[in-house]
Amino acid sequence: MSVKSLLAGVAACLLIAQPTVANDAVTEREDRMKTLGSEAKTMASMVKGRSAFDADQFSFSAESMADAMEGMLDLFPAGSHGGDSAAKAKIWDNWEDFSAKNQAAVNAIAGLMNAADEGNEKAIKKAFGMVGKSCSGCHKKYRIKRD
């Protein structure tokens, strides 16, 4: 086998593998977004008084959100929009802003974890509101709204 044939084969494998990497990233980030939404729903019920406040559950949910956000930017490789993805293409045209919004969400969730650990209900409600603002700030600009 010639070096030229070998390089052509490697290049073909890389081209075939690229969509798989993007698809895996889309699946992973959407799974994580579902986790974030589920945990937010659990916490919102407590914050709004629809269910009894459970400090342990609240702390668990906040930690689960932090875990879901870990490395989130890595799950947005270039070209991982379109198809089943709800990501708008302008994410990659505005990567600096998108990254800043991601960091704002990470920071807001860290603040929520701290408030949950302290158990101060007023601080928890404020921190939960900040998480909601950070999520919606990104979703309004960078997420395709679906029914």
C-alpha positions in Angstrom: 0.0 0.0 0.0 1.4 3.4 -1.0 1.6 6.3 1.4 -0.7 8.2 -0.9 -3.4 5.4 -0.6 -2.9 5.2 3.2 -3.4 9.0 3.5 -6.5 8.9 1.3 -8.0 6.2 3.5 -7.2 8.1 6.7 -8.8 11.2 5.2 -11.9 9.3 4.2 -12.3 7.9 7.7 -11.9 11.3 9.2 -14.6 12.7 6.9 -17.0 9.9 7.8 -16.2 10.2 11.5 -16.9 13.9 11.7 -20.7 13.7 11.5 -20.7 11.0 14.1 -18.7 13.2 16.5 -21.2 16.0 15.9 -24.2 13.7 16.3 -22.8 12.4 19.6 -22.2 15.9 20.8 -25.8 16.9 19.9 -27.2 13.9 21.7 -25.1 14.5 24.8 -25.9 18.2 25.0 -29.6 17.6 24.5 -29.5 14.9 27.2 -27.8 17.4 29.5 -30.3 20.1 28.7 -33.1 17.8 29.6 -31.4 17.2 32.9 -31.1 20.9 33.5 -34.8 21.4 32.7 -35.9 18.5 34.9 -33.9 19.8 37.9 -35.1 23.3 37.3 -38.7 22.0 37.3 -38.1 20.2 40.6 -36.6 23.3 42.2 -39.2 25.7 40.8 -41.9 23.6 42.4 -40.2 24.1 45.8 -39.4 27.8 45.2 -43.0 28.6 44.2 -44.4 26.7 47.1 -46.2 24.0 45.0 -44.2 21.3 46.9 -42.6 21.3 50.3 -39.0 22.6 50.4 -36.6 19.7 50.7 -33.1 21.1 51.3 -31.4 17.9 50.5 -33.3 17.5 47.2 -32.7 21.1 46.3 -28.9 20.8 46.9 -28.9 17.6 44.9 -30.7 19.3 42.0 -28.3 22.2 42.1 -25.3 19.9 42.0 -26.9 17.9 39.2 -27.2 21.1 37.2 -23.6 22.0 37.8 -22.6 18.5 36.7 -24.7 18.9 33.5 -23.0 22.2 32.7 -19.5 20.7 33.1 -17.7 21.0 29.8 -20.9 22.1 28.0 -19.0 24.2 25.4 -17.2 21.0 24.3 -20.6 19.7 23.2 -20.9 22.5 20.6 -18.4 21.5 18.0 -18.5 23.6 14.8 -21.2 22.4 12.5 -23.3 20.7 15.1 -26.5 22.5 14.2 -29.3 21.7 11.9 -31.2 18.4 11.7 -32.5 17.5 15.1 -30.4 20.1 16.9 -32.1 23.1 18.4 -28.8 25.1 18.2 -28.9 28.1 15.9 -26.0 28.4 13.5 -25.2 31.9 14.8 -23.7 30.3 17.9 -20.4 29.8 16.0 -20.5 33.3 14.5 -20.8 34.7 18.1 -18.7 32.2 20.0 -17.3 34.8 22.4 -20.8 35.9 23.4 -22.1 32.3 23.5 -19.1 31.3 25.7 -19.8 34.3 28.0 -23.5 33.2 28.4 -22.4 29.7 29.2 -20.0 31.0 31.9 -22.8 33.1 33.3 -25.0 30.0 33.6 -22.1 28.1 35.3 -21.6 31.0 37.7 -25.4 31.3 38.5 -25.6 27.6 39.2 -22.5 27.9 41.5 -24.3 30.7 43.3 -27.4 28.5 43.6 -25.4 25.7 45.0 -23.9 28.1 47.7 -27.4 29.4 48.6 -28.7 25.9 48.8 -25.9 24.9 51.1 -26.6 27.9 53.3 -30.3 27.1 53.4 -31.3 30.7 53.2 -34.7 30.6 51.4 -34.5 34.3 50.3 -31.0 33.7 48.9 -32.1 30.5 47.2 -35.0 32.2 45.5 -32.8 35.0 44.2 -30.1 32.6 43.1 -32.7 30.4 41.3 -34.0 33.5 39.5 -30.5 34.2 38.3 -30.1 30.7 37.0 -33.4 31.1 35.1 -32.2 34.5 33.6 -28.9 33.0 32.5 -30.6 30.0 30.8 -33.3 32.1 29.1 -30.7 34.7 28.0 -28.9 32.0 26.0 -31.9 30.2 24.8 -33.6 33.3 23.4 -30.6 34.1 21.3 -29.1 30.8 20.4 -31.9 28.1 20.6 -34.5 27.3 18.0 -37.9 27.4 19.7 -39.8 24.3 19.1 -43.5 23.6 19.9 
